[in-house]
Amino acid sequence: KIIPVVVHVIYYEDDQGNLTNEQVQYGLDILNKNINGQSENFLSRTPDVFAAHRGDLNVEFRLAKMDPSGNPTTGINRVFSSKTYEPTPRNSVKALSYWNSYEYFNIWTVAKFLPQDDGNTLLGFAQFPFSGSMSTDGVVLLASQMASGGTLTHEVGHWLGLRHVWGDQDCGNDNIG
């Protein structure tokens, strides 16, 4: 299954947060390797108890070739906005640029998030499939995390409905039956 992707690169002065096409593609390449069990550490880091259950999801995330109007595109949509520094509220950058979530997987990248109340650094966030509206469906990441690849895989897991393995609440679970 091929999932068309649009990456909305939100950047501001001095190109802060403006990823190159190669950095965007690298992030998607890492995601595709991870999600299909082809990453270098997939075999070595899978606990033996799960080894018989690992496999290839047979999904590929590809940059869209056509935009919503039917015009050719790179699948990378650059948006000039100061919201790249501290997008508040969290979904505010999504209103800057959005493609229909029934046809595209939306990823937004920003230069910086506000510090978290608990002192942790937010690297990205996703909308779970059972929450929110279609106009906010997708993943938001720090531009640096898109360029390095790993956090995108984590957030796509949430976008697909997976919770953290420790559960996201007291006595919670990860929604894996």
Contact map, one row per residue, 1 for C-alpha under 8 A:
111000000000000000000000000000000000000000000000000000000111000000000000000000000000000000000000000000000000000000000000000000000000000000000000000000000000000000000000000000000
111100000000000000000000000000000000000000000000000000000011110000000000000000000000000000000000000000000000000000000000000000000000000000000000000000000000000000000000000000000
111110000000000000000000000000000000000000000000000000000011110000000000000000000000000000000000000000011000000000000000000000000000000000000000000000000000000000000000000000000
011111000000000000000000000000000000000000000000000000000000111110000000000000000000000000000000000000111000000000000000000000000000000000000000000000000000000000000000000000000
001111100000000000000000000000000000000000000000000000000000111100000000001000000000000000000000000000011110000000000000000000000000000000000000000000000000000000000000000000000
000111110000000000000000000000000000000000000000000000000000001100000000001110000000000000000000001000011110000000000000000000000000000000000000000000000000000000000000000000000
000011111000000000000001000000000000000000000000000000000000001000000000001110000000000000000000000000000111100000000000000000000000000000000000000000000000000000000000000000000
000001111100000000000000000000000000000000000000000000000000000000000000000111100000000000000000110000000111100000000000000000000000000000000000000000000000000000000000000000000
000000111110000011100000000000000000000000000000000000000000000000000000000111100000000000000000000000000001110000000000000000000000000000000010000000000000000000000000000000000
000000011111000011000000000000000000000000000000000000000000000000000000000001111011000000001000000000000001111000000000000000000000000000000000000000000000000000000000000000000
000000001111101111000000000000000000000000000000000000000000000000000000000001111101000000000000000000000000011000000000000000000000000000000000000000000000000000000000000000000
000000000111111111000000000000000000000000000000000000000000000000000000000000011101000000000000000000000000000000000000000000000000000000000000000000000000000000000000000000000
000000000011111100000000000000000000000000000000000000000000000000000000000000000100000000000000000000000000000000000000000000000000000000000000000000000000000000000000000000000
000000000001111100000000000000000000000000000000000000000000000000000000000000000000000000000000000000000000000000000000000000000000000000000000000000000000000000000000000000000
000000000011111111000000000000000000000000000000000000000000000000000000000000000000000000000000000000000000000000000000000000000000000000000000000000000000000000000000000000000
000000000011111111000000000000000000000000000000000000000000000000000000000000000000000000000000000000000000001000000000000000000000000000000000000000000000000000000000000000000
000000001111001111100000000000000000000000000000000000000000000000000000000000000001000000000000000000000000111000000000000000000000000000000011000000000000000000000000000000000
000000001111001111110000000000000000000000000000000000000000000000000000000001000000000000000000000000000000000000000000000000000000000000000010000000000000000000000000000000000
000000001000000011111011000000000000000000000000000000000000000000000000000000000000000000000000000000000000000000000000000000000000000000000010001000000000000000000000000000000
000000000000000001111111000000000000000000000000000000000000000000000000000000000000000000000000000000000000000000000000000000000000000000000000000000000000000000000000000000000
000000000000000000111111100000000000000000000000000000000000000000000000000100000000000000000000000000000000000000000000000000000000000000000000000000000000000000000000000000000
000000000000000000011111110000000000000000000000000000000000000000000000000000000000000000000000000000000000000000000000000000000000000000000000000000000000000000000000000000000
000000000000000000111111111000000000000000000000000000000000000000000000000000000000000000000000000000000000000000000000000000000000000000000000011100000000000000000000000000000
000000100000000000111111111100000000000000000000000000000000000000000000000000000000000000000000000000000000000000000000000000000000000000000000011000000000000000000000000000000
000000000000000000001111111110000000000000000000000000000000001000000000000000000000000000000000000000000000000000000000000000000000000000000000000000000000000000000000000000000
000000000000000000000111111111000000000000000000000000000000000000000000000000000000000000000000000000000000000000000000000000000000000000000000001110000000000000000000000000000
000000000000000000000011111111100000000000000000000000000000000000000000000000000000000000000000000000000000000000000000000000000000000000000000011111010000000000000000000000000
000000000000000000000001111111110000000000000000000000000000110000000000000000000000000000000000000000000000000000000000000000000000000000000000000010000000000000000000000000000
000000000000000000000000111111111000000000000000000000000000000000000000000000000000000000000000000000000000000000000000000000000000000000000000000010000000000000000000000000000
000000000000000000000000011111111100001000000000000000000000000000000000000000000000000000000000000000000000000000000000000000000000000000000000000011001000000000000000000000000
000000000000000000000000001111111110000000000000000000000000100000000000000000000000000000000000000000000000000000000000000000000000000000000000000011011000000000000000000000000
000000000000000000000000000111111111000000000000000000000011100000000000000000000000000000000000000000000000000000000000000000000000000000000000000000000000000000000000000000000
000000000000000000000000000011111111111000000000000000000000000000000000000000000000000000000000000000000000000000000000000000000000000000000000000000000000000000000000000000000
000000000000000000000000000001111111111001000000000000000000000000000000000000000000000000000000000000000000000000000000000000000000000000000000000000001000000000000000000000000
000000000000000000000000000000111111110000000000000000011010000000000000000000000000000000000000000000000000000000000000000000000000000000000000000000001000000000000000000000000
000000000000000000000000000000011111110000000000000000111110000000000000000000000000000000000000000000000000000000000000000000000000000000000000000000000000000000000000000000000
000000000000000000000000000000001111111001100000000001111000000000000000000000000000000000000000000000000000000000000000000000000000000000000000000000000000000000000000000000000
000000000000000000000000000000001111111101000000000000010000000000000000000000000000000000000000000000000000000000000000000000000000000000000000000000000000000000000000000000000
000000000000000000000000000001001100111111000000000000000000000000000000000000000000000000000000000000000000000000000000000000000000000000000000000000000000000000000000000000000
000000000000000000000000000000000000011111110000000000000000000000000000000000000000000000000000000000000000000000000000000000000000000000000000000000000000000000000000000000000
000000000000000000000000000000000000001111111000000000000000000000000000000000000000000000000000000000000000000000000000000000000000000000000000000000000000000000000000000000000
000000000000000000000000000000000100111111111100000000000000000000000000000000000000000000000000000000000000000000000000000000000000000000000000000000000000000000000000000000000
000000000000000000000000000000000000100111111100000000000000000000000000000000000000000000000000000000000000000000000000000000000000000000000000000000000000000000000000000000000
000000000000000000000000000000000000000111111100000000000000000000000000000000000000000000000000000000000000000000000000000000000000000000000000000000000000000000000000000000000
000000000000000000000000000000000000000011111110000000000000000000000000000000000000000000000000000000000000000000000000000000000000000000000000000000000000000000000000000000000
000000000000000000000000000000000000000001111111011000000000000000000000000000000000000000000000000000000000000000000000000000000000000000000000000000000000000000000000000000000
000000000000000000000000000000000000000000001111111000000000000000000000000000000000000000000000000000000000000000000000000000000000000000000000000000000000000000000000000000000
000000000000000000000000000000000000000000000111111100000000000000000000000000000000000000000000000000000000000000000000000000000000000000000000000000000000000000000000000000000
000000000000000000000000000000000000000000000011111100000000000000000000000000000000000000000000000000000000000000000000000000000000000000000000000000000000000000000000000000000
000000000000000000000000000000000000000000000111111111000000000000000000000000000000000000000000000000000000000000000000000000000000000000000000000000000000000000000000000000000
000000000000000000000000000000000000000000000111111111000000000000000000000000000000000000000000000000000000000000000000000000000000000000000000000000000000000000000000000000000
000000000000000000000000000000000000000000000001111111000000000000000000000000000000000000000000000000000000000000000000000000000000000000000000000000000000000000000000000000000
000000000000000000000000000000000000000000000000011111100000000000000000000000000000000000000000000000000000000000000000000000000000000000000000000000000000000000000000000000000
000000000000000000000000000000000000100000000000011111110000000000000000000000000000000000000000000000000000000000000000000000000000000000000000000000000000000000000000000000000
000000000000000000000000000000000001100000000000000011111000000000000000000000000000000000000000000000000000000000000000000000000000000000000000000000000000000000000000000000000
000000000000000000000000000000000011110000000000000001111100000000000000000000000000000000000000000000000000000000000000000000000000000000000000000000000000000000000000000000000
000000000000000000000000000000000011100000000000000000111110000000000000000000000000000000000000000000000000000000000000000000000000000000000000000000000000000000000000000000000
100000000000000000000000000000000001000000000000000000011111000000000000000000000000000000000000000000000000000000000000000000000000000000000000000000000000000000000000000000000
111000000000000000000000000000010011000000000000000000001111100000000000000000000000000000000000000000000000000000000000000000000000000000000000000000000000000000000000000000000
111000000000000000000000000000010000000000000000000000000111110000000000000000000000000000000000000000000000000000000000000000000000000000000000000000000000000000000000000000000
011110000000000000000000000100110000000000000000000000000011111000000000000000000000000000000000000000000000000000000000000000000000000000000000000000000000000000000000000000000
011110000000000000000000000100000000000000000000000000000001111100000000000000000000000000000000000000000000000000000000000000000000000000000000000000000000000000000000000000000
000111100000000000000000100000000000000000000000000000000000111110000000011100000000000000000000000000000000000000000000000000000000000000000000000000000000000000000000000000000
000111000000000000000000000000000000000000000000000000000000011111100000111000000000000000000000000000010000000000000000000000000000000000000000000000000000000000000000000000000
000100000000000000000000000000000000000000000000000000000000001111100001111000000000000000000000000000000000000000000000000000000000000000000000000000000000000000000000000000000
000000000000000000000000000000000000000000000000000000000000000111111111111000000000000000000000000000000000000000000000000000000000000000000000000000000000000000000000000000000
000000000000000000000000000000000000000000000000000000000000000111111111101000000000000000000000000000000000000000000000000000000000000000000000000000000000000000000000000000000
000000000000000000000000000000000000000000000000000000000000000001111110000000000000000000000000001100000000000000000000000000000000000000000000000000000000000000000000000000000
000000000000000000000000000000000000000000000000000000000000000001111110000000000000000000000000000000000000000000000000000000000000000000000000000000000000000000000000000000000
000000000000000000000000000000000000000000000000000000000000000001111111000000000000000000000000000000000000000000000000000000000000000000000000000000000000000000000000000000000
000000000000000000000000000000000000000000000000000000000000000001111111100000000000000000000000000000000000000000000000000000000000000000000000000000000000000000000000000000000
000000000000000000000000000000000000000000000000000000000000000011100111110000000000000000000000000000000000000000000000000000000000000000000000000000000000000000000000000000000
000000000000000000000000000000000000000000000000000000000000000111100011111100000000000000000000000000000000000000000000000000000000000000000000000000000000000000000000000000000
000000000000000000000000000000000000000000000000000000000000001111000001111110000000000000000000000000000000000000000000000000000000000000000000000000000000000000000000000000000
000011100000000000000000000000000000000000000000000000000000001111100000111110000000000000000000000000000000000000000000000000000000000000000000000000000000000000000000000000000
000001111000000000001000000000000000000000000000000000000000001000000000111111000000000000000000000000000000000000000000000000000000000000000000000000000000000000000000000000000
000001111000000000000000000000000000000000000000000000000000000000000000011111100000000000000000000000000000000000000000000000000000000000000000000000000000000000000000000000000
000000011110000001000000000000000000000000000000000000000000000000000000000111110000000000000000000000000000000000000000000000000000000000000000000000000000000000000000000000000
000000011110000000000000000000000000000000000000000000000000000000000000000011111000000000000001100000000000000000000000000000000000000000000000000000000000000000000000000000000
000000000111000000000000000000000000000000000000000000000000000000000000000001111100000000000000000000000000000000000000000000000000000000000000000000000000000000000000000000000
000000000111000000000000000000000000000000000000000000000000000000000000000000111111000000000000000000000000000000000000000000000000000000000000000000000000000000000000000000000
000000000011100000000000000000000000000000000000000000000000000000000000000000011111110000000000000000000000000000000000000000000000000000000000000000000000000000000000000000000
000000000100000000000000000000000000000000000000000000000000000000000000000000001111111100011000000000000000010000000000000000000000000000000000000000000000000000000000000000000
000000000111000010000000000000000000000000000000000000000000000000000000000000001111111000001000000000000000111100000000000000000000000000000000000000000000000000000000000000000
000000000000000000000000000000000000000000000000000000000000000000000000000000000111111000000000000000000000011111000000000000000000000000000000000000000000000000000000000000000
000000000000000000000000000000000000000000000000000000000000000000000000000000000111111100000000000000000000000111000000000000000000000000000000000000000000000000000000000000000
000000000000000000000000000000000000000000000000000000000000000000000000000000000011111111111000000000000000010111000000000000000000000000000000000000000000000000000000000000000
000000000000000000000000000000000000000000000000000000000000000000000000000000000010011111110000000000000000000000000000000000000000000000000000000000000000000000000000000000000
000000000000000000000000000000000000000000000000000000000000000000000000000000000000001111110000000000000000000000000000000000000000000000000000000000000000000000000000000000000
000000000000000000000000000000000000000000000000000000000000000000000000000000000000001111111000000000000000000000000000000000000000000000000000000000000000000000000000000000000
000000000000000000000000000000000000000000000000000000000000000000000000000000000000001111111110000000000000000000000000000000000000000100000000000000000000000000000000000000000
000000000000000000000000000000000000000000000000000000000000000000000000000000000010001111111111000000000000000000000000000000000000000000000000000000000000000000000000000000000
000000000100000000000000000000000000000000000000000000000000000000000000000000000011001001111111100000000001000000000000000000000000000000000000000000000000000000000000000000000
000000000000000000000000000000000000000000000000000000000000000000000000000000000000000000111111110000000001000000000000000000000000001100000000000000000000000000000000000000000
000000000000000000000000000000000000000000000000000000000000000000000000000000000000000000111111110000000000000000000000000000000000001100000000000000000000000000000000000000000
000000000000000000000000000000000000000000000000000000000000000000000000000000100000000000011111110000000000000000000000000000000000000000000000000000000000000000000000000000000
000000010000000000000000000000000000000000000000000000000000000000000000000000100000000000001111111000000000000000000000000000000000000000000000000000000000000000000000000000000
000000010000000000000000000000000000000000000000000000000000000000000000000000000000000000000111111100000100000000000000000000000000001100000000000000000000000000000000000000000
000001000000000000000000000000000000000000000000000000000000000000010000000000000000000000000000111110110100000000000000000000000000000000000000000000000000000000000000000000000
000000000000000000000000000000000000000000000000000000000000000000010000000000000000000000000000011111110000000000000000000000000000011000000000000000000000000000000000000000000
000000000000000000000000000000000000000000000000000000000000000000000000000000000000000000000000001111111100000000000000000000000000011011000000000000000000000000000000000000000
000000000000000000000000000000000000000000000000000000000000000000000000000000000000000000000000000111110000000000000000000000000000010000000000000000000000000000000000000000000
000100000000000000000000000000000000000000000000000000000000000000000000000000000000000000000000001111111000000000000000000000000000000000000000000000000000000000000000000000000
001111000000000000000000000000000000000000000000000000000000000100000000000000000000000000000000001111111100000000000000000000000000000000000000000000000000000000000000000000000
001111000000000000000000000000000000000000000000000000000000000000000000000000000000000000000000000010111110000000000000000000000000000011000000000000000000000000000000000000000
000011110000000000000000000000000000000000000000000000000000000000000000000000000000000000000000011010011111000000000000000000000000000011100000000000000000000000000000000000000
000011110000000000000000000000000000000000000000000000000000000000000000000000000000000000000000000000001111100000000000000000000000000001111000000000000000000000000000000000000
000000111100000000000000000000000000000000000000000000000000000000000000000000000000000000001100000000000111110000000000000000000000000001111000000000000000000000000000000000000
000000111100000010000000000000000000000000000000000000000000000000000000000000000001000000000000000000000011111000000000000000000000000000011110010000000000000000000000000000000
000000001110000010000000000000000000000000000000000000000000000000000000000000000011101000000000000000000001111110000000000000000000000000011110000000000000000000000000000000000
000000000110000110000000000000000000000000000000000000000000000000000000000000000001100000000000000000000000111110000000000000000000000000000111000000000000000000000000000000000
000000000000000000000000000000000000000000000000000000000000000000000000000000000001111000000000000000000000011111000000000000000000000000000100000000000000000000000000000000000
000000000000000000000000000000000000000000000000000000000000000000000000000000000000111000000000000000000000011111100000111000000000000000000100000000000000000000000000000000000
000000000000000000000000000000000000000000000000000000000000000000000000000000000000111000000000000000000000000111110000000000000000000000000000000000000000000000000000000000000
000000000000000000000000000000000000000000000000000000000000000000000000000000000000000000000000000000000000000011111011110000000000000000000000000000000000000000000000000000000
000000000000000000000000000000000000000000000000000000000000000000000000000000000000000000000000000000000000000001111111110000000000000000000000000000000000000000000000000000000
000000000000000000000000000000000000000000000000000000000000000000000000000000000000000000000000000000000000000000111111000000000000000000000000000000000000000000000000000000000
000000000000000000000000000000000000000000000000000000000000000000000000000000000000000000000000000000000000000000011111000000000000000000000000000000000000000000000000000000000
000000000000000000000000000000000000000000000000000000000000000000000000000000000000000000000000000000000000000000111111100000000000000000000000000000000000000000000000000000000
000000000000000000000000000000000000000000000000000000000000000000000000000000000000000000000000000000000000000000111111110000000000000000000000000000000000000000000000000000000
000000000000000000000000000000000000000000000000000000000000000000000000000000000000000000000000000000000000000010110011111000000000000000000000000000000000000000000000000000000
000000000000000000000000000000000000000000000000000000000000000000000000000000000000000000000000000000000000000010110001111110000000000000000000000000000000000000000000000000000
000000000000000000000000000000000000000000000000000000000000000000000000000000000000000000000000000000000000000010000000111110000000000000001100100000100000000000000000000000000
000000000000000000000000000000000000000000000000000000000000000000000000000000000000000000000000000000000000000000000000011111000000000000111100000000110010000000000000000000000
000000000000000000000000000000000000000000000000000000000000000000000000000000000000000000000000000000000000000000000000011111100000000000111000000000000010000000000000000000000
000000000000000000000000000000000000000000000000000000000000000000000000000000000000000000000000000000000000000000000000000111110000000011110000000000000011011000000000000000000
000000000000000000000000000000000000000000000000000000000000000000000000000000000000000000000000000000000000000000000000000011111011000111100000000000000000011000000000000000000
000000000000000000000000000000000000000000000000000000000000000000000000000000000000000000000000000000000000000000000000000001111111000000000000000000000000011110000000000000000
000000000000000000000000000000000000000000000000000000000000000000000000000000000000000000000000000000000000000000000000000000111111000010000000000000000000001110000000000000000
000000000000000000000000000000000000000000000000000000000000000000000000000000000000000000000000000000000000000000000000000000011111000000000000000000000000000010000000000000000
000000000000000000000000000000000000000000000000000000000000000000000000000000000000000000000000000000000000000000000000000000111111100000000000000000000000000000000000000000000
000000000000000000000000000000000000000000000000000000000000000000000000000000000000000000000000000000000000000000000000000000111111110110000000000000000000000000000000000000000
000000000000000000000000000000000000000000000000000000000000000000000000000000000000000000000000000000000000000000000000000000000011111110000000000000000000000000000000000000000
000000000000000000000000000000000000000000000000000000000000000000000000000000000000000000000000000111000000000000000000000000000001111110000000000000000000000000000000000000000
000000000000000000000000000000000000000000000000000000000000000000000000000000000000000000000110010110000000000000000000000000000000111110000000000000000000000000000000000000000
000000000000000000000000000000000000000000000000000000000000000000000000000000000000000000100110010000000000000000000000000000100001111111000000000000000000000000000000000000000
000000000000000000000000000000000000000000000000000000000000000000000000000000000000000000000000000010001100000000000000000001101001111111100000000000000000000000000000000000000
000000000000000000000000000000000000000000000000000000000000000000000000000000000000000000000000000010001111000000000000000001100000000111110000000000000000001000000000000000000
000000000000000000000000000000000000000000000000000000000000000000000000000000000000000000000000000000000111000000000000000111100000000011111000000000000011001000000000000000000
000000000000000000000000000000000000000000000000000000000000000000000000000000000000000000000000000000000011110000000000000111000000000001111100000000000000000000000000000000000
000000000000000000000000000000000000000000000000000000000000000000000000000000000000000000000000000000000011110000000000001110000000000000111110110000110000000000000000000000000
000000000000000000000000000000000000000000000000000000000000000000000000000000000000000000000000000000000000111110000000001100000000000000011111110000000000000000000000000000000
000000001000000011100000000000000000000000000000000000000000000000000000000000000000000000000000000000000000111000000000000000000000000000001111111000000000000000000000000000000
000000000000000010000000000000000000000000000000000000000000000000000000000000000000000000000000000000000000001000000000000000000000000000000111111100000000000000000000000000000
000000000000000000000000000000000000000000000000000000000000000000000000000000000000000000000000000000000000000000000000001000000000000000001111111111110000000000000000000000000
000000000000000000000011001000000000000000000000000000000000000000000000000000000000000000000000000000000000100000000000000000000000000000001111111111110000000000000000000000000
000000000000000000100011011000000000000000000000000000000000000000000000000000000000000000000000000000000000000000000000000000000000000000000011111110000000000000000000000000000
000000000000000000000010011000000000000000000000000000000000000000000000000000000000000000000000000000000000000000000000000000000000000000000001111111100000000000000000000000000
000000000000000000000000011111100000000000000000000000000000000000000000000000000000000000000000000000000000000000000000000000000000000000000000111111111000000000000000000000000
000000000000000000000000001001100000000000000000000000000000000000000000000000000000000000000000000000000000000000000000000000000000000000000000110111111100000000000000000000000
000000000000000000000000000000000000000000000000000000000000000000000000000000000000000000000000000000000000000000000000001100000000000000001000110111111110000000000000000000000
000000000000000000000000001000100000000000000000000000000000000000000000000000000000000000000000000000000000000000000000000100000000000000001000110011111111000000000000000000000
000000000000000000000000000001100110000000000000000000000000000000000000000000000000000000000000000000000000000000000000000000000000000000000000000011111111100000000000000000000
000000000000000000000000000000000000000000000000000000000000000000000000000000000000000000000000000000000000000000000000000000000000000000000000000001111111110000000000000000000
000000000000000000000000000000000000000000000000000000000000000000000000000000000000000000000000000000000000000000000000000111000000000000100000000000111111111000000000000000000
000000000000000000000000000000000000000000000000000000000000000000000000000000000000000000000000000000000000000000000000000001000000000000100000000000011111111100000000000000000
000000000000000000000000000000000000000000000000000000000000000000000000000000000000000000000000000000000000000000000000000000000000000000000000000000001111111111100000000000000
000000000000000000000000000000000000000000000000000000000000000000000000000000000000000000000000000000000000000000000000000001110000000000000000000000000111111111100000000000000
000000000000000000000000000000000000000000000000000000000000000000000000000000000000000000000000000000000000000000000000000001111000000001100000000000000011111111000000000000000
000000000000000000000000000000000000000000000000000000000000000000000000000000000000000000000000000000000000000000000000000000011000000000000000000000000001111111000000000000000
000000000000000000000000000000000000000000000000000000000000000000000000000000000000000000000000000000000000000000000000000000011100000000000000000000000000111111100000000000100
000000000000000000000000000000000000000000000000000000000000000000000000000000000000000000000000000000000000000000000000000000000000000000000000000000000000111111110000000001110
000000000000000000000000000000000000000000000000000000000000000000000000000000000000000000000000000000000000000000000000000000000000000000000000000000000000110011111011000011100
000000000000000000000000000000000000000000000000000000000000000000000000000000000000000000000000000000000000000000000000000000000000000000000000000000000000000001111111000011000
000000000000000000000000000000000000000000000000000000000000000000000000000000000000000000000000000000000000000000000000000000000000000000000000000000000000000000111110000011000
000000000000000000000000000000000000000000000000000000000000000000000000000000000000000000000000000000000000000000000000000000000000000000000000000000000000000000011111000111000
000000000000000000000000000000000000000000000000000000000000000000000000000000000000000000000000000000000000000000000000000000000000000000000000000000000000000000111111111111000
000000000000000000000000000000000000000000000000000000000000000000000000000000000000000000000000000000000000000000000000000000000000000000000000000000000000000000110111110111000
000000000000000000000000000000000000000000000000000000000000000000000000000000000000000000000000000000000000000000000000000000000000000000000000000000000000000000000011111110000
000000000000000000000000000000000000000000000000000000000000000000000000000000000000000000000000000000000000000000000000000000000000000000000000000000000000000000000011111100000
000000000000000000000000000000000000000000000000000000000000000000000000000000000000000000000000000000000000000000000000000000000000000000000000000000000000000000000010111110000
000000000000000000000000000000000000000000000000000000000000000000000000000000000000000000000000000000000000000000000000000000000000000000000000000000000000000000000111111111000
000000000000000000000000000000000000000000000000000000000000000000000000000000000000000000000000000000000000000000000000000000000000000000000000000000000000000000111111101111110
000000000000000000000000000000000000000000000000000000000000000000000000000000000000000000000000000000000000000000000000000000000000000000000000000000000000000001111111000111110
000000000000000000000000000000000000000000000000000000000000000000000000000000000000000000000000000000000000000000000000000000000000000000000000000000000000000011100000000011111
000000000000000000000000000000000000000000000000000000000000000000000000000000000000000000000000000000000000000000000000000000000000000000000000000000000000000001000000000011111
000000000000000000000000000000000000000000000000000000000000000000000000000000000000000000000000000000000000000000000000000000000000000000000000000000000000000000000000000000111
